[in-house]
Amino acid sequence: MTKLINISDLSKLLNLVNKENKPKNYILRFWEKEFKQIKPKILNGNRRYYDEKNIKILKKIHFLLKEQGMTVNGVKKLLN
């Protein structure tokens, strides 16, 4: 069985947090809409859980957008 991580823990893992260390989950939800590769499991009435495959893709997206300064469209082309 694969380990699942919830959206808040994933936001913290990717350092998508505000000054109060609160997770910026809206960023992950936006990326989920933009990148068809991301498919979280929706459990317990709309709670998102991500498996290792999704986490790996999200880490790559995060790196390309935030560290490399690529655009969403640029990352989409790279992932396809």
Phi and psi restraints in degrees (range 20) as a CNS / XPLOR table:
assign (resid 1 and name C) (resid 2 and name N)
       (resid 2 and name CA) (resid 2 and name C) 1.0 -84.5 20.0 2
assign (resid 2 and name N) (resid 2 and name CA)
       (resid 2 and name C) (resid 3 and name N) 1.0 149.1 20.0 2
assign (resid 2 and name C) (resid 3 and name N)
       (resid 3 and name CA) (resid 3 and name C) 1.0 -78.7 20.0 2
assign (resid 3 and name N) (resid 3 and name CA)
       (resid 3 and name C) (resid 4 and name N) 1.0 134.5 20.0 2
assign (resid 3 and name C) (resid 4 and name N)
       (resid 4 and name CA) (resid 4 and name C) 1.0 -109.5 20.0 2
assign (resid 4 and name N) (resid 4 and name CA)
       (resid 4 and name C) (resid 5 and name N) 1.0 145.6 20.0 2
assign (resid 4 and name C) (resid 5 and name N)
       (resid 5 and name CA) (resid 5 and name C) 1.0 -126.7 20.0 2
assign (resid 5 and name N) (resid 5 and name CA)
       (resid 5 and name C) (resid 6 and name N) 1.0 139.8 20.0 2
assign (resid 5 and name C) (resid 6 and name N)
       (resid 6 and name CA) (resid 6 and name C) 1.0 -81.2 20.0 2
assign (resid 6 and name N) (resid 6 and name CA)
       (resid 6 and name C) (resid 7 and name N) 1.0 169.4 20.0 2
assign (resid 6 and name C) (resid 7 and name N)
       (resid 7 and name CA) (resid 7 and name C) 1.0 -62.8 20.0 2
assign (resid 7 and name N) (resid 7 and name CA)
       (resid 7 and name C) (resid 8 and name N) 1.0 -38.3 20.0 2
assign (resid 7 and name C) (resid 8 and name N)
       (resid 8 and name CA) (resid 8 and name C) 1.0 -67.1 20.0 2
assign (resid 8 and name N) (resid 8 and name CA)
       (resid 8 and name C) (resid 9 and name N) 1.0 -43.5 20.0 2
assign (resid 8 and name C) (resid 9 and name N)
       (resid 9 and name CA) (resid 9 and name C) 1.0 -65.6 20.0 2
assign (resid 9 and name N) (resid 9 and name CA)
       (resid 9 and name C) (resid 10 and name N) 1.0 -36.3 20.0 2
assign (resid 9 and name C) (resid 10 and name N)
       (resid 10 and name CA) (resid 10 and name C) 1.0 -68.1 20.0 2
assign (resid 10 and name N) (resid 10 and name CA)
       (resid 10 and name C) (resid 11 and name N) 1.0 -40.4 20.0 2
assign (resid 10 and name C) (resid 11 and name N)
       (resid 11 and name CA) (resid 11 and name C) 1.0 -57.8 20.0 2
assign (resid 11 and name N) (resid 11 and name CA)
       (resid 11 and name C) (resid 12 and name N) 1.0 -44.1 20.0 2
assign (resid 11 and name C) (resid 12 and name N)
       (resid 12 and name CA) (resid 12 and name C) 1.0 -66.5 20.0 2
assign (resid 12 and name N) (resid 12 and name CA)
       (resid 12 and name C) (resid 13 and name N) 1.0 -40.6 20.0 2
assign (resid 12 and name C) (resid 13 and name N)
       (resid 13 and name CA) (resid 13 and name C) 1.0 -59.4 20.0 2
assign (resid 13 and name N) (resid 13 and name CA)
       (resid 13 and name C) (resid 14 and name N) 1.0 -39.8 20.0 2
assign (resid 13 and name C) (resid 14 and name N)
       (resid 14 and name CA) (resid 14 and name C) 1.0 -87.3 20.0 2
assign (resid 14 and name N) (resid 14 and name CA)
       (resid 14 and name C) (resid 15 and name N) 1.0 3.7 20.0 2
assign (resid 14 and name C) (resid 15 and name N)
       (resid 15 and name CA) (resid 15 and name C) 1.0 60.1 20.0 2
assign (resid 15 and name N) (resid 15 and name CA)
       (resid 15 and name C) (resid 16 and name N) 1.0 36.1 20.0 2
assign (resid 15 and name C) (resid 16 and name N)
       (resid 16 and name CA) (resid 16 and name C) 1.0 -95.7 20.0 2
assign (resid 16 and name N) (resid 16 and name CA)
       (resid 16 and name C) (resid 17 and name N) 1.0 74.6 20.0 2
assign (resid 16 and name C) (resid 17 and name N)
       (resid 17 and name CA) (resid 17 and name C) 1.0 -133.4 20.0 2
assign (resid 17 and name N) (resid 17 and name CA)
       (resid 17 and name C) (resid 18 and name N) 1.0 156.6 20.0 2
assign (resid 17 and name C) (resid 18 and name N)
       (resid 18 and name CA) (resid 18 and name C) 1.0 -88.6 20.0 2
assign (resid 18 and name N) (resid 18 and name CA)
       (resid 18 and name C) (resid 19 and name N) 1.0 -173.2 20.0 2
assign (resid 18 and name C) (resid 19 and name N)
       (resid 19 and name CA) (resid 19 and name C) 1.0 -61.6 20.0 2
assign (resid 19 and name N) (resid 19 and name CA)
       (resid 19 and name C) (resid 20 and name N) 1.0 -29.2 20.0 2
assign (resid 19 and name C) (resid 20 and name N)
       (resid 20 and name CA) (resid 20 and name C) 1.0 -86.9 20.0 2
assign (resid 20 and name N) (resid 20 and name CA)
       (resid 20 and name C) (resid 21 and name N) 1.0 10.4 20.0 2
assign (resid 20 and name C) (resid 21 and name N)
       (resid 21 and name CA) (resid 21 and name C) 1.0 66.2 20.0 2
assign (resid 21 and name N) (resid 21 and name CA)
       (resid 21 and name C) (resid 22 and name N) 1.0 23.3 20.0 2
assign (resid 21 and name C) (resid 22 and name N)
       (resid 22 and name CA) (resid 22 and name C) 1.0 -86.3 20.0 2
assign (resid 22 and name N) (resid 22 and name CA)
       (resid 22 and name C) (resid 23 and name N) 1.0 136.0 20.0 2
assign (resid 22 and name C) (resid 23 and name N)
       (resid 23 and name CA) (resid 23 and name C) 1.0 -65.6 20.0 2
assign (resid 23 and name N) (resid 23 and name CA)
       (resid 23 and name C) (resid 24 and name N) 1.0 139.8 20.0 2
assign (resid 23 and name C) (resid 24 and name N)
       (resid 24 and name CA) (resid 24 and name C) 1.0 -94.6 20.0 2
assign (resid 24 and name N) (resid 24 and name CA)
       (resid 24 and name C) (resid 25 and name N) 1.0 72.2 20.0 2
assign (resid 24 and name C) (resid 25 and name N)
       (resid 25 and name CA) (resid 25 and name C) 1.0 -63.3 20.0 2
assign (resid 25 and name N) (resid 25 and name CA)
       (resid 25 and name C) (resid 26 and name N) 1.0 -26.5 20.0 2
assign (resid 25 and name C) (resid 26 and name N)
       (resid 26 and name CA) (resid 26 and name C) 1.0 -60.5 20.0 2
assign (resid 26 and name N) (resid 26 and name CA)
       (resid 26 and name C) (resid 27 and name N) 1.0 -29.0 20.0 2
assign (resid 26 and name C) (resid 27 and name N)
       (resid 27 and name CA) (resid 27 and name C) 1.0 -65.4 20.0 2
assign (resid 27 and name N) (resid 27 and name CA)
       (resid 27 and name C) (resid 28 and name N) 1.0 -45.3 20.0 2
assign (resid 27 and name C) (resid 28 and name N)
       (resid 28 and name CA) (resid 28 and name C) 1.0 -65.2 20.0 2
assign (resid 28 and name N) (resid 28 and name CA)
       (resid 28 and name C) (resid 29 and name N) 1.0 -38.2 20.0 2
assign (resid 28 and name C) (resid 29 and name N)
       (resid 29 and name CA) (resid 29 and name C) 1.0 -64.9 20.0 2
assign (resid 29 and name N) (resid 29 and name CA)
       (resid 29 and name C) (resid 30 and name N) 1.0 -37.9 20.0 2
assign (resid 29 and name C) (resid 30 and name N)
       (resid 30 and name CA) (resid 30 and name C) 1.0 -64.3 20.0 2
assign (resid 30 and name N) (resid 30 and name CA)
       (resid 30 and name C) (resid 31 and name N) 1.0 -47.6 20.0 2
assign (resid 30 and name C) (resid 31 and name N)
       (resid 31 and name CA) (resid 31 and name C) 1.0 -60.8 20.0 2
assign (resid 31 and name N) (resid 31 and name CA)
       (resid 31 and name C) (resid 32 and name N) 1.0 -36.9 20.0 2
assign (resid 31 and name C) (resid 32 and name N)
       (resid 32 and name CA) (resid 32 and name C) 1.0 -60.5 20.0 2
assign (resid 32 and name N) (resid 32 and name CA)
       (resid 32 and name C) (resid 33 and name N) 1.0 -38.8 20.0 2
assign (resid 32 and name C) (resid 33 and name N)
       (resid 33 and name CA) (resid 33 and name C) 1.0 -70.7 20.0 2
assign (resid 33 and name N) (resid 33 and name CA)
       (resid 33 and name C) (resid 34 and name N) 1.0 -37.5 20.0 2
assign (resid 33 and name C) (resid 34 and name N)
       (resid 34 and name CA) (resid 34 and name C) 1.0 -78.1 20.0 2
assign (resid 34 and name N) (resid 34 and name CA)
       (resid 34 and name C) (resid 35 and name N) 1.0 -36.1 20.0 2
assign (resid 34 and name C) (resid 35 and name N)
       (resid 35 and name CA) (resid 35 and name C) 1.0 -111.6 20.0 2
assign (resid 35 and name N) (resid 35 and name CA)
       (resid 35 and name C) (resid 36 and name N) 1.0 111.6 20.0 2
assign (resid 35 and name C) (resid 36 and name N)
       (resid 36 and name CA) (resid 36 and name C) 1.0 -67.1 20.0 2
assign (resid 36 and name N) (resid 36 and name CA)
       (resid 36 and name C) (resid 37 and name N) 1.0 -14.0 20.0 2
assign (resid 36 and name C) (resid 37 and name N)
       (resid 37 and name CA) (resid 37 and name C) 1.0 -70.4 20.0 2
assign (resid 37 and name N) (resid 37 and name CA)
       (resid 37 and name C) (resid 38 and name N) 1.0 -20.9 20.0 2
assign (resid 37 and name C) (resid 38 and name N)
       (resid 38 and name CA) (resid 38 and name C) 1.0 -91.2 20.0 2
assign (resid 38 and name N) (resid 38 and name CA)
       (resid 38 and name C) (resid 39 and name N) 1.0 116.7 20.0 2
assign (resid 38 and name C) (resid 39 and name N)
       (resid 39 and name CA) (resid 39 and name C) 1.0 -133.5 20.0 2
assign (resid 39 and name N) (resid 39 and name CA)
       (resid 39 and name C) (resid 40 and name N) 1.0 87.5 20.0 2
assign (resid 39 and name C) (resid 40 and name N)
       (resid 40 and name CA) (resid 40 and name C) 1.0 -71.4 20.0 2
assign (resid 40 and name N) (resid 40 and name CA)
       (resid 40 and name C) (resid 41 and name N) 1.0 155.3 20.0 2
assign (resid 40 and name C) (resid 41 and name N)
       (resid 41 and name CA) (resid 41 and name C) 1.0 -82.3 20.0 2
assign (resid 41 and name N) (resid 41 and name CA)
       (resid 41 and name C) (resid 42 and name N) 1.0 131.5 20.0 2
assign (resid 41 and name C) (resid 42 and name N)
       (resid 42 and name CA) (resid 42 and name C) 1.0 -99.9 20.0 2
assign (resid 42 and name N) (resid 42 and name CA)
       (resid 42 and name C) (resid 43 and name N) 1.0 113.7 20.0 2
assign (resid 42 and name C) (resid 43 and name N)
       (resid 43 and name CA) (resid 43 and name C) 1.0 -126.2 20.0 2
assign (resid 43 and name N) (resid 43 and name CA)
       (resid 43 and name C) (resid 44 and name N) 1.0 169.1 20.0 2
assign (resid 43 and name C) (resid 44 and name N)
       (resid 44 and name CA) (resid 44 and name C) 1.0 44.8 20.0 2
assign (resid 44 and name N) (resid 44 and name CA)
       (resid 44 and name C) (resid 45 and name N) 1.0 51.4 20.0 2
assign (resid 44 and name C) (resid 45 and name N)
       (resid 45 and name CA) (resid 45 and name C) 1.0 60.6 20.0 2
assign (resid 45 and name N) (resid 45 and name CA)
       (resid 45 and name C) (resid 46 and name N) 1.0 75.7 20.0 2
assign (resid 45 and name C) (resid 46 and name N)
       (resid 46 and name CA) (resid 46 and name C) 1.0 74.3 20.0 2
assign (resid 46 and name N) (resid 46 and name CA)
       (resid 46 and name C) (resid 47 and name N) 1.0 11.6 20.0 2
assign (resid 46 and name C) (resid 47 and name N)
       (resid 47 and name CA) (resid 47 and name C) 1.0 -86.2 20.0 2
assign (resid 47 and name N) (resid 47 and name CA)
       (resid 47 and name C) (resid 48 and name N) 1.0 132.3 20.0 2
assign (resid 47 and name C) (resid 48 and name N)
       (resid 48 and name CA) (resid 48 and name C) 1.0 -90.8 20.0 2
assign (resid 48 and name N) (resid 48 and name CA)
       (resid 48 and name C) (resid 49 and name N) 1.0 134.8 20.0 2
assign (resid 48 and name C) (resid 49 and name N)
       (resid 49 and name CA) (resid 49 and name C) 1.0 -130.2 20.0 2
assign (resid 49 and name N) (resid 49 and name CA)
       (resid 49 and name C) (resid 50 and name N) 1.0 136.0 20.0 2
assign (resid 49 and name C) (resid 50 and name N)
       (resid 50 and name CA) (resid 50 and name C) 1.0 -112.3 20.0 2
assign (resid 50 and name N) (resid 50 and name CA)
       (resid 50 and name C) (resid 51 and name N) 1.0 136.0 20.0 2
assign (resid 50 and name C) (resid 51 and name N)
       (resid 51 and name CA) (resid 51 and name C) 1.0 -92.7 20.0 2
assign (resid 51 and name N) (resid 51 and name CA)
       (resid 51 and name C) (resid 52 and name N) 1.0 178.6 20.0 2
assign (resid 51 and name C) (resid 52 and name N)
       (resid 52 and name CA) (resid 52 and name C) 1.0 -61.3 20.0 2
assign (resid 52 and name N) (resid 52 and name CA)
       (resid 52 and name C) (resid 53 and name N) 1.0 -36.0 20.0 2
assign (resid 52 and name C) (resid 53 and name N)
       (resid 53 and name CA) (resid 53 and name C) 1.0 -62.6 20.0 2
assign (resid 53 and name N) (resid 53 and name CA)
       (resid 53 and name C) (resid 54 and name N) 1.0 -46.3 20.0 2
assign (resid 53 and name C) (resid 54 and name N)
       (resid 54 and name CA) (resid 54 and name C) 1.0 -64.7 20.0 2
assign (resid 54 and name N) (resid 54 and name CA)
       (resid 54 and name C) (resid 55 and name N) 1.0 -40.5 20.0 2
assign (resid 54 and name C) (resid 55 and name N)
       (resid 55 and name CA) (resid 55 and name C) 1.0 -61.8 20.0 2
assign (resid 55 and name N) (resid 55 and name CA)
       (resid 55 and name C) (resid 56 and name N) 1.0 -42.1 20.0 2
assign (resid 55 and name C) (resid 56 and name N)
       (resid 56 and name CA) (resid 56 and name C) 1.0 -61.5 20.0 2
assign (resid 56 and name N) (resid 56 and name CA)
       (resid 56 and name C) (resid 57 and name N) 1.0 -45.5 20.0 2
assign (resid 56 and name C) (resid 57 and name N)
       (resid 57 and name CA) (resid 57 and name C) 1.0 -63.0 20.0 2
assign (resid 57 and name N) (resid 57 and name CA)
       (resid 57 and name C) (resid 58 and name N) 1.0 -44.4 20.0 2
assign (resid 57 and name C) (resid 58 and name N)
       (resid 58 and name CA) (resid 58 and name C) 1.0 -64.8 20.0 2
assign (resid 58 and name N) (resid 58 and name CA)
       (resid 58 and name C) (resid 59 and name N) 1.0 -36.7 20.0 2
assign (resid 58 and name C) (resid 59 and name N)
       (resid 59 and name CA) (resid 59 and name C) 1.0 -63.0 20.0 2
assign (resid 59 and name N) (resid 59 and name CA)
       (resid 59 and name C) (resid 60 and name N) 1.0 -40.2 20.0 2
assign (resid 59 and name C) (resid 60 and name N)
       (resid 60 and name CA) (resid 60 and name C) 1.0 -65.9 20.0 2
assign (resid 60 and name N) (resid 60 and name CA)
       (resid 60 and name C) (resid 61 and name N) 1.0 -46.0 20.0 2
assign (resid 60 and name C) (resid 61 and name N)
       (resid 61 and name CA) (resid 61 and name C) 1.0 -59.6 20.0 2
assign (resid 61 and name N) (resid 61 and name CA)
       (resid 61 and name C) (resid 62 and name N) 1.0 -47.0 20.0 2
assign (resid 61 and name C) (resid 62 and name N)
       (resid 62 and name CA) (resid 62 and name C) 1.0 -57.2 20.0 2
assign (resid 62 and name N) (resid 62 and name CA)
       (resid 62 and name C) (resid 63 and name N) 1.0 -47.2 20.0 2
assign (resid 62 and name C) (resid 63 and name N)
       (resid 63 and name CA) (resid 63 and name C) 1.0 -60.4 20.0 2
assign (resid 63 and name N) (resid 63 and name CA)
       (resid 63 and name C) (resid 64 and name N) 1.0 -47.8 20.0 2
assign (resid 63 and name C) (resid 64 and name N)
       (resid 64 and name CA) (resid 64 and name C) 1.0 -67.0 20.0 2
assign (resid 64 and name N) (resid 64 and name CA)
       (resid 64 and name C) (resid 65 and name N) 1.0 -40.7 20.0 2
assign (resid 64 and name C) (resid 65 and name N)
       (resid 65 and name CA) (resid 65 and name C) 1.0 -75.4 20.0 2
assign (resid 65 and name N) (resid 65 and name CA)
       (resid 65 and name C) (resid 66 and name N) 1.0 -50.4 20.0 2
assign (resid 65 and name C) (resid 66 and name N)
       (resid 66 and name CA) (resid 66 and name C) 1.0 -86.2 20.0 2
assign (resid 66 and name N) (resid 66 and name CA)
       (resid 66 and name C) (resid 67 and name N) 1.0 -38.6 20.0 2
assign (resid 66 and name C) (resid 67 and name N)
       (resid 67 and name CA) (resid 67 and name C) 1.0 -90.6 20.0 2
assign (resid 67 and name N) (resid 67 and name CA)
       (resid 67 and name C) (resid 68 and name N) 1.0 -41.0 20.0 2
assign (resid 67 and name C) (resid 68 and name N)
       (resid 68 and name CA) (resid 68 and name C) 1.0 -91.7 20.0 2
assign (resid 68 and name N) (resid 68 and name CA)
       (resid 68 and name C) (resid 69 and name N) 1.0 -12.4 20.0 2
assign (resid 68 and name C) (resid 69 and name N)
       (resid 69 and name CA) (resid 69 and name C) 1.0 72.0 20.0 2
assign (resid 69 and name N) (resid 69 and name CA)
       (resid 69 and name C) (resid 70 and name N) 1.0 24.0 20.0 2
assign (resid 69 and name C) (resid 70 and name N)
       (resid 70 and name CA) (resid 70 and name C) 1.0 -75.8 20.0 2
assign (resid 70 and name N) (resid 70 and name CA)
       (resid 70 and name C) (resid 71 and name N) 1.0 163.1 20.0 2
assign (resid 70 and name C) (resid 71 and name N)
       (resid 71 and name CA) (resid 71 and name C) 1.0 -89.4 20.0 2
assign (resid 71 and name N) (resid 71 and name CA)
       (resid 71 and name C) (resid 72 and name N) 1.0 164.0 20.0 2
assign (resid 71 and name C) (resid 72 and name N)
       (resid 72 and name CA) (resid 72 and name C) 1.0 -57.9 20.0 2
assign (resid 72 and name N) (resid 72 and name CA)
       (resid 72 and name C) (resid 73 and name N) 1.0 -45.5 20.0 2
assign (resid 72 and name C) (resid 73 and name N)
       (resid 73 and name CA) (resid 73 and name C) 1.0 -63.1 20.0 2
assign (resid 73 and name N) (resid 73 and name CA)
       (resid 73 and name C) (resid 74 and name N) 1.0 -38.0 20.0 2
assign (resid 73 and name C) (resid 74 and name N)
       (resid 74 and name CA) (resid 74 and name C) 1.0 -62.6 20.0 2
assign (resid 74 and name N) (resid 74 and name CA)
       (resid 74 and name C) (resid 75 and name N) 1.0 -43.7 20.0 2
assign (resid 74 and name C) (resid 75 and name N)
       (resid 75 and name CA) (resid 75 and name C) 1.0 -66.5 20.0 2
assign (resid 75 and name N) (resid 75 and name CA)
       (resid 75 and name C) (resid 76 and name N) 1.0 -40.2 20.0 2
assign (resid 75 and name C) (resid 76 and name N)
       (resid 76 and name CA) (resid 76 and name C) 1.0 -56.7 20.0 2
assign (resid 76 and name N) (resid 76 and name CA)
       (resid 76 and name C) (resid 77 and name N) 1.0 -46.8 20.0 2
assign (resid 76 and name C) (resid 77 and name N)
       (resid 77 and name CA) (resid 77 and name C) 1.0 -61.8 20.0 2
assign (resid 77 and name N) (resid 77 and name CA)
       (resid 77 and name C) (resid 78 and name N) 1.0 -41.5 20.0 2
assign (resid 77 and name C) (resid 78 and name N)
       (resid 78 and name CA) (resid 78 and name C) 1.0 -65.1 20.0 2
assign (resid 78 and name N) (resid 78 and name CA)
       (resid 78 and name C) (resid 79 and name N) 1.0 -39.8 20.0 2
assign (resid 78 and name C) (resid 79 and name N)
       (resid 79 and name CA) (resid 79 and name C) 1.0 -75.3 20.0 2
assign (resid 79 and name N) (resid 79 and name CA)
       (resid 79 and name C) (resid 80 and name N) 1.0 -25.7 20.0 2
